[in-house]
Amino acid sequence: MILTIESSIDSFKTVHFREGLNVVLAETSPQSTNKQTRNSAGKTSIIEIIHFLLGADCKPDSLFRTKALIDQSFTGSFRVDGRLIKVRRSGAAPSQIFILEGGEDRLGLTLKVDREFGLPCTSNTNWKTYLGFAMFDLPSDVKGTEFDESFTPSFRSMISYFARRGPGAILHCERTAEQQQRWDWQVNVSYMLGLDWHIPFDLNKVRAREGMLDELRKAAKGGALGDVVGTVAELRPQLIVAQRKAQSLRDQLASFEVLDSYRDLSRRAARAKTEIQAINREIVSRYETLNHLLEALAGETPPAQSDLERLYAAVGIELPGVALRRFEEVQRFHASVVSNRKAHLQQEIDETSRALASADSRLAAFSAERSEILRTLEGKGALEDFLTLQRQLAELEAIAASLGERFKAAELLEGESTQLKLDRTNIKLRLQADHHARKDLLDEAVVHVAETISDLYDDRTGGLVVEATENGPEFRIHIEGDRGGGISNMEVYCFDLMLFGLVTKHLGGPGFLIHDSHLFDGVDERQIAAAFELGQRATAGLGLQYIVTMNSDVFDRLPLPDDVEREKVVLPTRLSDQTETGGLFGFRFD
């Protein structure tokens, strides 16, 4: 239950709620138009403040982060799980929830003392976890549980069914926002009705896989992936043809006769190169020898006669004169030695020259042979054909390998597509089995809606439809007859009243159901009066609340039954757009 809504704004009009039917009236003047500022009276702002205090996101464009309100705080007193708890929150520090009363023994509500204000506080995330536990029987600590994942039931999604806000919240009974994701309402409504929410949860994983598959297909069609993606039917013949061509070339190369000749020529060329290198080394060595011999030959001359005479003159001092008579003989001996030495050197020179000439000849022969071999290896003919076939085979093998990988990818994609279709079919089968197993819960919901429609209309019938489809569970309410008189809005009313009753019974619930005046736009006043009576009947004496915001001129015309006393259901706090200070905040701002 909601007990009070307060603010640090001095001019703010504190709202006190009570058990049963609560009507927040806004007195409007005849001059009021839809173009006036959004907070001219503040009916919708009350719902926004309640959501803010119950952990709603506070984005940069939020009402509570406007210049007029960001430095202000809002306080709410609630009865949660039978215990009083009073909290405060501001747009300046939206991640902090200050616990003013009743937070000492809350299970899972970890508190710390704020240094600036000296007050116990908790994070907004922790606060939402606690509220989910207290109102919807979610885990007090989701870590390590199945709820510690994305796309699972959440407090914020479920509480939005009990305080719809914004025009988009009343377009469809199963959604609380125009752009609400399918998985969100399927998972959360299933949970609140006691159905197996894991089935739409698993279906969302199938949708994610389908989304990835669609992106791959779009990328392929748009050329972003080139030829990476194709169909199995298209790729199979291409792959087979490429593989056969490659095999045919392999067979040709395996029997190609030039292979042995190619190896022999390669070996001969290698030997010729070795011989050439050896001959070059030999030539260098022989040229060095030749140069040495020529130098020695040039230096071979007999000693001069004067040198011999001086020698013999010196020797003659010690030898008898008879020795001098042999000078001519010694001179002739020396001449003979020199002549023999020159002859020997010339012979060596001639032999070295002949060896050089032979080496040059052999070098020329080996060079010619090697050049011819290289021309054969590099020129046209069988070897070129062989090398061409090798290149073609490499290209074909690359093409076949690429086609093989694409073929495998196509098989996987098409297999995944088939698997996804099977998964959707299995989802439907699981849903059908679950709805059969939980027939009593579904019957309870169906009866609740049927009775509500019967109480609202004397001349119309309708009911709740819960259908198992391959796209997940579908929830809708249909009231038969023409669609005038705000029928679609009253279908939302029937859905909400059903959820309120079942969630309160099976999960505990928030203890309140809030409807903004927009829900009753275009609705016949008799149905509005009946809706008020049903709301009072569902809450009075049960510690529950049905809260409605409404313009006074509409409320005054309602043909309320006797058991709905106007003065008792209308809250003392009245809002007005007739003066600058008559609205909820006590001042106007854009």
TORVO-938870 format. One record per residue: y, x, z of N, C-alpha, C in turn. Coordinates in pm, whole numbers, plus 50000, padded with zeros to 5 digits. Each point is the difference from the previous one (the first is absolute). Layout:
YXZYXZYXZ ...
# end
This chain:
498805008350000501204991750000501255008750000 501084994249945501305006550003500824993250109 500545007850092500784994350110501495000749974 500515011749970501445001349973500245010649894 501134998349930500505009949906501445003050039 500285012750030501325003950047500515011849917 501265003950025500585011449929501065006550087 500305012549971501095007150069501364995649948 500014992349892501264994649946500534989650098 501215001850048500564990950102500064985649950 500284998249871500164986449947498694993849952 498895007550013498704994849954499574988150086 499454990049933499564987950070498525001450036 499745002650126498625001550046499224987149975 498795001649949499164988449970498834999950098 499844988850071498894998150093499014990149938 498765004349987498974991449943499134994450112 499254989549967499134993750099498694995949932 499114994850078498714995549948500194987749913 499094998449903500034988049916500935001549881 500554989049954500894999949884501395005150038 500485009849926501345005650021500784998649869 501124993150003500824998349881501325007350022 500265010049915501275007250005500914993849895 501054993350046500884992849908501205008449962 500374998649874501235005949950500894988749952 501144998950063500934989549963500805004849879 499954992649893500685003949876501144990549971 501005005349936501144991649961499824995449857 500684989549959499884995349862500455010649898 500865009250045500515010249908499045011949984 498905000550076499085011449995499355001049863 499865012149950499345002249870498965011150013 499185000849899498975010449999500575014049978 501315000649962500615013049973500585006550125 499904993250113500525005950121499125011650045 500565008450088499265011850043498694995950066 499045009349998498644996950042499904996850147 500975004650079499924997550143501024989750046 500424991049908501034990450037499574991550119 498714996050005499494992950118498985008650073 499075006149928499065009250064498604994650021 499644989049934498644994650018498955010249954 500215005049879499065009749946500045013050079 501155003650052500135012550076499154999850127 499804988250058499134999150118498595004849965 499504995749885498655004149958499995015049971 501085005149939500075014349973499985008150129 500714995450102500035007150129498634999950065 499314988749993498644999150058499075010049932 500075000649866499185009749928500395014350038 501295002550014500485013350037499435004250134 499994990750096499475003150133498485000950001 499374994749897498545000849990499555010849902 500845009949981499575012049929500215000649851 500814990949944500225000349855500675013049958 499795004049876500675011949947501514998150005 500705011050020501474999650003500505009749893 500014995449876500375008349887501535001449992 500485009249918501465002049991500794987549967 499394990649926500724987749964499774988850101 499425003150114499714989950102501294994450061 499934987550042501114993650071500435008250120 499055006350067500275006950126500555014149980 500165004149874500615012949973501324998649926 500504987649998501354997949946501025005950097 501165002649951501065006150082500314991650122 499934986749985500364991150111498954999950110 498725003349970498934998250098499265012750038 500185011049927499145011650023500135005750141 501164998650062500175005350136499684989950108 499504988449960499674989550096498484999450019 499604994750112498564998450028499674985350017 498714996949984499514986450017498835000250097 499944989850081498994999350106499234987049988 498695000950016499174988149996499034999750116 499874988150058499014998050107498874991749942 498775004950015498834993449943498924998450107 499184989949980498804998950080498845003549908 499455011850023498955005349913498715001050080 498984993549951498715000450068500134995550145 500874990050019500174994250134500925007750092 500615011249954500835008250088501395001849939 501015000650086501375001849956500245014449957 500685001649888500415013349956501364998749932 500925008750039501364999549949500315013249930 500464999049874500215012149921501405000249939 500445012049965501315001949938499845009649883 500794997449894499955008549881501365000049933 500355011049935501285000849929499815005949862 500954997149911499965005549865500295014849998 500695005050103500325014350007498765008450030 499044994350074498755007050033498834990549984 499704995949876498994989649978498575004150032 499765013150011498635004550029499664999050148 500994996750085499784999050144500044985550047 499044996450081499974986950065500135002450150 501094995250059500215001450144499324988550072 499205003350098499284989950078500784997750130 500654988750008500854997250116499224993650114 498984992249965499164993850103498584998749947 499035001550094498624996449972499205009649917 500445012649985499235009249917499125009450077 499984998750132499315010050082498495000349978 499394988549987498534999549994499484995449864 500805001849897499574995549867498965009649942 498864994549961498915008149947500425006649868 499965013249998500315007349878501485001649972 500874994750085501445001049979500525012250076 499935011649937500415012550062501525000450011 500505002250123501434999950025500505014050038 501245002649966500695012050047501434996050034 500655007950081501364996850044500995006549906 500904992049944501045005149912501045007550083 500335012249959500935008350077501424994450000 500424994349889501384995149990500244987850085 499054990449995500204987350070499194998950129 499075008950021499184999650121499084987950006 499634994849880499154988149994498665003449937 498934993250043498715002349935500034994849856 499375007349912499984995849860498685004249936 499754994449884498835003549921500405000049854 499155005549916500305000049856499774986249942 500694997349892499814987149934498574998549948 499425011049956498604999749955499084996050114 500195005950117499184996850117500214985650044 501234995449989500344986250036499264990149909 499985002749870499304991149906498505000150026 499475011750036498575000850031499674991250120 500845000750102499774991850119500084985049966 501014996149922500154985949964498814995249916 499515008649912498824996349921498794997850089 499895008350103498884998450094500164987150082 501224997450049500234988650089499974986749927 500474999849875500144987349929498884997249900 499415010749943499024997849893498685007350024 499815004750121498745006450038499665012149913 501035007049954499775012749932499735010850105 499465011549963499725010550099501275004750072 499885002850129501155005150076500355014249957 499055006949940500235013249943499205000849871 500695000049888499314999149871499395013249957 500385011050064499495013049958498485000450012 499365004249891498565000949999499284987049974 500764989149980499374987049971500144996949852 499384989249958500094995949860501404995349964 500854997350102501374995749973500945011949981 499485012050018500815012049984500015004349853 500164990549912500075002349857501074991149940 500415003449881500924991349927499234987749952 500764989449975499464987749940499074992450095 500205001750130499234992350099500934989950066 499474990550076500874990250067501035007050088 501234994850001501065006150078500824989350072 500575003950112500814990750079501184994849919 500755008949933501214995849930499684990249887 498925002049931499654990649893499654986350058 499244999950109499564987150055501114992550071 500875007050072501064993050072500974993249904 500055005149875500924994149902499614985849961 498754996050025499584986349972500504990450109 500415005550113500454991650110501524999750013 500675007549913501464999849995500405004249859 499774991149905500325003249860501515001949986 500385009849921501445002549981500295002749853 501104994349954500425001749862499414989549909 500714996649892499524989849906498635003349941 499715013049976498735003749941498824997650091 500264997450128498904998350097499374986249992 500644990549932499474986449997499624995649859 499835009649909499614996549864498504997249990 499215006950082498554998449999499524999850145 499084991150028499554998750138499285012550049 499305007049913499205011450043500805013050006 501264999749954500825012050000501254998050086 500515011150052501244999350078501135007449930 499765004849879501025006549919499624998249854 501014998749917499724997449859499205011449937 500295012450040499335011649942498875005350088 499534991950092498925004550089498765003449918 499425011550027498825004449927498804990950030 499184998449898498834991250014499095004550114 499765013150009499125004950106500554996350137 501335000250013500644997750130499704985950051 500284990049916499784986550050498514996650005 499215005649910498564997250006499375005750127 500325012450033499425006450119500484993250127 501304997650011500554994750124499664985350023 500044991949894499624985950017498524998950032 499175008149935498574999850030499765003550147 500705010050049499845003950140500394988650093 501124993649972500474989450090499114987749996 499354997649886499104988549990498595003250051 499765012450039498695003750051499015003449892 500485002149877499125003849889499855015249997 499105004949919499765014449991501105006549917 500965006250069501135006249930499585012849929 498835005550032499555012149933499764997649851 499704987749964499714997149859501265001849914 501134993650032501215002949921500495014450019 499705006050114500335014150020499245008749899 498704997349985499205007349902500454996949857 500394987549978500474996249867501255007949963 500845002950097501205007749970499665014049952 498905005550052499555013049952499564999049854 499364988849966499614997749861501254999249913 501044993150048501254999049924500625013749979 499935008450102500565013549987499265007849891 498684998849998499225006849896500324994249862 500174986949994500364993849873501365004849953 500925001650096501325004949965499955013949941 499195008750058499855013549948499394999849860 499014991249981499364998949869501004994949896 500824990350037501014994749908501015010849963 500395008050098500965010749972499425010049902 498725003350014499365009149906499974994149859 499704987249992499954993649869501394999549936 501014996950081501374999649947500425013749953 499655010150077500365013749963499325003949869 498764995649982499275003249878500644993149880 500344987350017500624992549890501375005649965 500725004550103501345005349976500015014449955 498825006249993499935013849954500245010250108 500224995750124500295009650107498835009250028 498804995249973498815008250025499395005449872 500734998449890499465005049873498704993049965 498975008049972498694994549963499025000750116 500515001050120499115001650114499134987750021 500584988349980499284987750028499674992949870 498794995249988499584991849887498914990750047 499424992849909498914991150038498685006749970 498984995850070498665005449978499574997349856 500284988049950499604996449865500695008849896 501275003450022500735008349905499545014650006 499745004950119499715014150018498555003749968 499084990550017498585003249978499735005749861 500414993249889499715005749867500715013349976 501235001550051500715012749984499245011350070 499504997250118499275010250076498705003849930 499284990149952498725002749932500225008449876 501004996449917500295007449877500385014550034 500865001950098500435013550038498825008250051 499144994050079498845007250053499045004049888 499794991049902499095003249889500575011049910 501304999649975500615010549920499875013550069 500235000350128499885012450076498575005349997 499034991150014498605004249997499625005349863 500524993649895499715004649865500525014349978 501205002850048500555013449987499215010150082 499564995750117499175008950082498745003949924 499374990349933498785002649924500285009949886 501144998249931500345009049891500205014350051 500725001150108500285013350055498735006850051 499094991950056498765005650053499165006549889 500094994949876499195005449889500845008249902 501255003250037500885007349908499505014349985 499695005049872499365012849976500945011850015 501294997949996500935010950008500045006350139 499344993650091500115004550139499475014450016 498745003249943499445013350015500825010349923 500414996749877500825008949920501305003250072 500574989750062501275001850074499815009950114 498874998950069499755009150112499775014449949 499255001649885499725013249944501285006949954 500864992249932501275005649956500865004250119 499964991950102500795003450119499505013050061 498675001750005499445012350058500355012149912 499894998649864500335010949909501475003950012 500854990150013501435003050014500265007550129 499274996250104500175006950128499525014549989 498845002349930499495013749983500975008449917 500544994249894500955007249914501225004150080 500464991350084501165003350082499695011650094 498784999850056499605010950090499935013349925 499404999849878499905012149919501385005349963 500874991049962501365004049962500695006950116 499844994350118500635006150118499415013950025 498655001649986499365013050022500475010349896 500074995949871500435009049894501445004550023 500854990750043501395003650028500085010650109 499184998450101500005010150106499505013649944 498964999549914499465012249938501065006949915 500744992349922501035005749912501085006950082 500404993850107501015006050086499515013550052 498755000450047499435012450055499915011049894 499564996449879499855009949894501345005249952 501014991249997501335004849963500515010150102 499704997950124500405009550103499285013449979 498694999449968499225012249974500545007549878 500314992749894500515006149877501315007350025 500864993550074501295006350030499805012950079 499065000050092499725011850081499455011549913 499104996849906499415010149912501055006149908 500874991549949501045004949910500945009550072 500324996450125500865008950079499295013450027 498694999450031499245012450026499925008749875 499794993649884499905007449874501315007349969 501094993050026501305006249974500245012050091 499405000150116500235010950096499035011649986 499014999849906499015010649983500555010649903 500575012150052500495011449918499545013050063 499665010949917499575012850056501155006850071 499745008950097501065006950071500725009749906 501265002150020500815009049915499565014550019 500125008649890499585014050004500785007950104 501284997050017500845007250097499484997950141 499474987450023499474997250133498785008550027 499155001749896498805008250017500375014650020 501035004249927500395014050013500495002750141 500844991250055500495002150136498834999950097 499044991049975498844999450088499225013149997 499745004749878499225012249987500795012050050 501315000349986500835011150050499875000950149 500024988450064499895000150146498615003950042 499024995349925498605003050035499715014649972 500605005749896499745013649961500385010150105 500844996650093500375009250107498785003350082 499104990650014498855001650089498725002749923 499994996949868498775001749921500125012349909 498935004549962500055011549908500524995749864 500525009249927500584997149870499044994249901 498695001650024499014994949908500054984949987 500424993250109500044985349997501044995349903 501005007249975501064995649911499514999149857 498955006749974499524999549864499404986449965 499724990950100499374986949974501034988849994 501315002749997501034989649996499844990849879 499695005849886499854991949879498814990650014 498965004850068498844991550017500334987850090 500755002750107500384988950090500894990149929 500885005149916500904991149927499204991049907 499005005849933499184992049911499184989650080 499555003550121499224990550085500844987750040 501205002650041500884988950038500284990849883 500195005449887500254991749881498804991349969 498815005850021498784992349975499854988550098 500335002550129499894989350103500944988549969 501195003149965501004989649969499574992149880 499465006449901499574993049880498874990250031 499085004750082498884991150039500504987850081 500935002750088500544988950084500714989649914 500775004549903500694990649912499014991849919 498965006549957498984992949921499344989050085 499715003350126499374990150089500954988250027 501275002950025500974989250025500164991249877 500025006249883500164992049879498814990949980 498815005250036498804991849989500104987950093 500485002250125500164989150096501034989949951 501065005149941501064991049947499444991549888 499235006349913499434992349888499044989150051 499175003450097499074990050054500754988650068 501045003350077500804989450067500694991249898 500505005949896500674992149895499014990449935 498785005449972498994991249940499634988550096 499895003050130499694989550099501104989550004 501265004549991501124990449999499954991149877 499705005949891499904992149876498894989750011 498875003950061498884990750018500384988750095 500715003850108500434989750096500964990149936 500915005349919500944991149931499264990449908 498965005449936499224991749908499264989050076 499345004350111499284990050081500974989850059 501185004350046501004990950056500434989649898 500225004849879500404990749894498914989949973 498745004650003498884990949971499864989450109 500045004650126499894990250110501194990650003 501185004949973501194991449997499884989549892 499515004449885499844990549890498964989450034 498895004950062498954990450038500534989850101 500725005150101500514990950104501034990349942 500845004849914500994991249937499324989049920 498965003749929499274990149920499344989550091 499415004950111499374990650094501034990350058 501165005650039501044991450057500524990049899 500135004649873500434990549897498974989049981 498745003750011498944990049987500054990150117 500185005850120500044991350119501234990950001 501135005149951501254992450006500274992249873 499265002349898500284993649873499304986749983 499974995449877499364987349969498505001949987 499324988650005498575000749984499274992550108 498755003250022499144992750094500525000650142 500515011750041500485001250138501174990650027 500904999249901501134990850016499514985750016 498984996549922499414986650015499434998250140 499355010650046499404999350134501094997950107 501065007949990501084998850098500694986549989 500154994949878500614986749980499154989250067 498695001049981499114990450064500115000850152 500145012250052500155001450145501274993150049 501105001949928501254993450038499874984749994 499384995349894499804985649986499144994450113 498965007750035499134995650108500774999450132 500835009950027500795000050124500934987850004 500634997149885500904988449994499234987050022 498874998849933499204987850014499464998450142 499585010950059499504999150138501114995850096 501235004849976501134995950083500294985249982 499954995449875500244985749973498914991550064 498755004449986498884992450057500094999650153 500415011450060500145000350146501114990650046 501145000049927501104991150034499584985449987 499334996849889499524986349980498994996250108 499185009750041499034997350106500674996450131 501075007450034500734997150123500704986449991 500604997349884500664987149982498994988550006 498835002449943498954989750001499574996950143 499835010850081499644997950140501094992350073 501285003849973501124993150065500044985349960 499764997549869499994986149952498894992050066 498825006450013498884993150067500354996950144 500655009650067500404997750140501024988750010 501005000149909501034989750003499414986349972 499164999449898499404987049967499004995750108 499335010050058499104996750110500794995050121 501175006450025500844995550110500524986049974 500384997349875500474986649964498924989550025 498775003349960498884990850024499754998450149 500085011250074499784999450143501054991650069 501255001149953501084992250059499764985049979 499494996449882499694985949975498884995450094 499015008550020498934996650093500534998850143 500915009350035500574999650135500764987050023 500754995749900500734987350014499034988350015 498945000549921498994989350013499385000150138 499725012150051499435001050135500994995250106 501295002649976501034995050093499934984950009 499884993749885499924985449999498754995250074 498885006749976498764996350069500135001950151 500635011150040500215002450144500914989450060 501034996249927500924989650048499274986650016 499224996749900499274987450007499064999950121 499325011350020499095000950115500784999250131 501155006750004500814999950123500534986050029 500484993249897500524986450020498884990450045 498815002549949498874991750044499665003050146 500015013050035499655003950137501054995350100 501254999049958501104996150090500494985949968 499094991849960500324986349959500734992450111 499605002150124500634992650110501485003350012 500345012749985501415003950007500804994149885 499425000549880500694994249885500154984950014 498964993550050500084985550020501104996550098 500135008250104501054997650099501385000849937 500205010149913501295001549933500244988549903 498984996249926500144989249902500344986850070 499324997050110500264987750075501425000050056 500445011650050501345001150056501054996549895 499855005749880500974997449893499934985449956 498814994849985499844986149954500664990350099 499825002550130500614991350101501525001249998 500515012149977501465001849995500584992549880 499375001049884500474992849882499974984950025 498944995650064499884985750030501124995450094 500385008550096501084996450092501375000449932 500135008349896501285001149932500214989049897 498914995749935500114990549889499024988550019 500494988149971499134988450002499324997849865 500635005149896499534997049864499515012349924 499775010850068499555012249932498815006050074 499185006649921498885007450059500065014449950 499245008250057499995014049958499165008250097 500015012949981499225008350090500135014749971 499345007750082499965014649986498865003949908 500305008849905498985005149909499855015050025 498805004050036499685014250016498905003149900 500355008049901499085002449889499615014749992 498715002349979499495013749980500045003249852 500775010049962500115003949860499775015149987 499845004649877499855014349977501295007650032 501104992850011501285006050035500314998450148 498964996850077500184998750143500144985550043 500204997850130500154986450050501344993949959 499964987749959501234992749965500214989150104 501234999150049500354989850099501154991649945 499834987150002501084991349956499844986250062 501124993250011500004986250049500564991249890 499344989249974500454991049895500174985950056 501214995049987500284986150037500114992149871 499184990049986499914992649874501254991549977 500194996249874501134991649963501075008349931 501154993849972501085007149933500545011050091 500645009949938500455011850073501404998450055 500574988150000501334997850055499964999550153 501214999250058500104998550145499615012550077 500175011749940499715012450070498545001850035 499104995049913498575000550028499525014550022 500445009349913499545013850013500425006050134 501194996150049500445005150130499134994650113 499614987549987499174994250105498575005449996 499595004849884498715006949994500065012950082 501135006949994500195011950084499984996050147 500664988950034500024995250139498574997550050 499194993449918498624996850040499195012850021 500215009849912499285012650013500395007150129 501305000550028500485006950120499514993350127 500034986750003499574992850119498505002150023 499245000849891498575002850011499765014050056 500685010149944499875013650050500405001050146 501094993350035500495000350137498934994950097 499374989149964498984994150086498765008850011 499505005049887498765007950001500185013850062 501125006449968500245013350058500204999050150 500724989950044500194998150145498644998050069 499154992349937498704996950058499065012050002 499955007649891498995010449986500505014250030 501295002449983500505013750018501075001250109 500564988950043501085000350099501314996249938 500385007049892501194996449925501305003950069 501134998649928501305003650058500554989450095 499454987949993500494989250087501174992549943 500415003249879501134992849938499774998949849 500634989749942500074998249856501444996449970 500625007349908501424998049968500134996149853 500804989749976500334996049864501514999249983 500485006749897501414999449966500284986849927 501244995750002500374987349938499694999849851 499905012049936499725000349856498644993949969 499085000350094498684994349974500094985049973 501014993750056500124985449986501014995949894 500485009549923500924996449890499264991349899 500594988649970499424990949902498864991650052 499665001450128498914992250058500544986650050 499234989449976500394986750048500165000350152 501044993550048500305000350144498874994250084 499224991149946498874994550075498945010850024 499795008649897499035010850017500535010750097 501325002249998500575009750095499794995050143 500284987350021499824994250133498545000850043 499094997449906498575000950031499605014450033 500595009649928499715014050025500475004050140 501174995050041500495002950136499044994350105 499544988049975499094993750096498695007950009 499465004449884498775007850001500205013450072 501185006049979500305012650067500064998450150 500604989250045500084997650145498614997150057 499214992549925498664996750047499115012550011 500235009549910499175012249998500405010050107 501184997950065500505010350092500284995150141 500504987950013500454995250131498844999950100 500255005750118499005000250105498935010649981 500135008149895498985010149971500545014350012 501245001050046500605013350010500335005949864 500254991349902500285004449864501354994649955 500495005149887501314995749950499964997449850 500694989549960500304997949859501525000049989 500545010349933501455002149993500464997149858 501054991949988500564996549871501515002050003 500535006349896501465000649985500404989749895 501094992950027500364988949911501484996950012 500564995049891501384995350003500084986650072 501054998150073500124988150084500054987149919 500635000449881500104987749923498634995049955 499095009449967498644996049960499244994950122 500105007350110499274996050120500424986250049 501294997149992500484987150050499444988349919 499605002249879499494989249915498504998150013 499325008950068498544999450005499544987950080 499044992449945499444988650074498915004650097 500425006950107499045005750093499294989150078 498735001750028499274990150081500495000450145 499604990250075500504998850137499585011750089 498875005949972499545010750089500685013549972 500895000349901500805011949975501434996950041 500375004150120501334997050054500995010649952 501014995449929500955009249937500645009450101 500474994450111500765008150095499135010650069 498684997849999499115009550066499505011049907 499944997249871499475010049908501105009049943 501234995250002501105008149948500425010050108 500115012749961500375010350096501494999050034 500375003750123501404999350041500915008549911 499485011049952500825008949915500124993849862 501214996449965500254994449868500875009749921 499705000949874500745009049913500904991749909 501045006549951500944992749916500625009449899 500254994849880500725007949899501434995049985 500434991650093501324993949987501115009150049 499685009750085501005009250052499515014349986 500935009550014499665014149989499055004450110 500084993450115499195004350115498814990850025 499774990449913498974990250026498585004249966 499865011049926498685004449960499255007250110 498805004349971499145006550098500645012650057 500635008149916500575012850045501394998550060 500664988449979501344997950054501095006049913 499645005649888500975005149903499325000649865 500795000749896499435000349865500115014049940 499035003449922500015012949931499214998449871 500295008649907499334999349869498715007750002 
# end
